[in-house]
Amino acid sequence: MTLDTGIMLLATKIPVSDMLQQMSAGMVETVKIFILTLLFSLPLGLIVAFGRMSKVTIIRWLVTVYISIMRGTPLMLQVIAIYFGRYFLFRMSLPEGYKFIAIIVAFSFNYAAYFAEIYRSGIESMPIGQYEAADLLGYNKFQRFMKIILPQVIKRILPSVTNEVICLVKDTSLAYSVSYIEMFALTKQIASSTTSFTPFIIAGVFYFIFNAIVAWIMNILEKKMNYYQ
């Protein structure tokens, strides 16, 4: 049974077990958005950070404008703009599968801007002595960054990255703005059809558990990076 079919079959009153089954299916979509956003935004954020620190003025200016737009406008607006912009700007059709693509693109570009500033702060906080030591060891620029600078940067920025990752768990609910059926959109439809607040309570528990798992994983990573303790 698909999510849409399941929604249509909902009666005015359904057992909590049926709600859990329905919302678990929606949670799968939420997890997909979460994982793919991280998969694309984390490396993209590093590239954007390099652009932000570029010595080429035009590149640095363009990247700064991009970061300002991404951080200065609501993520929901960005999702809507990327999804509907295809039609209003280019008069191209909007196939059903394009919703998911638009959501991942919008989320990835938005979070890449935040991650870029986190990366930049970490890189710029590194003492000049680290670069000089790498040069004395005979490393080229790429080796110096990958073997000396980046591992220390990751250690420094991990708490800030953790905060953004936790925010992403909650921001996945904004996918409903283009009528994509993930857990929050499904919760609203179930609550509306059953005139019950129970689905929202269940959704809150789902998000809380999801966030707890993410925080636990990130805490393990932080402990592993504390190699001086």
Salt bridges, closest charged atoms under 4 A:
GLU29 OE1 - LYS32 NZ 3.35
GLU96 OE2 - LYS99 NZ 3.72
GLU117 OE2 - ARG52 NE 3.67
GLU117 OE1 - ARG71 NH1 3.51
GLU117 OE1 - ARG120 NH2 2.98
GLU124 OE1 - ARG120 NH1 3.18
ASP135 OD1 - ARG144 NH1 3.26
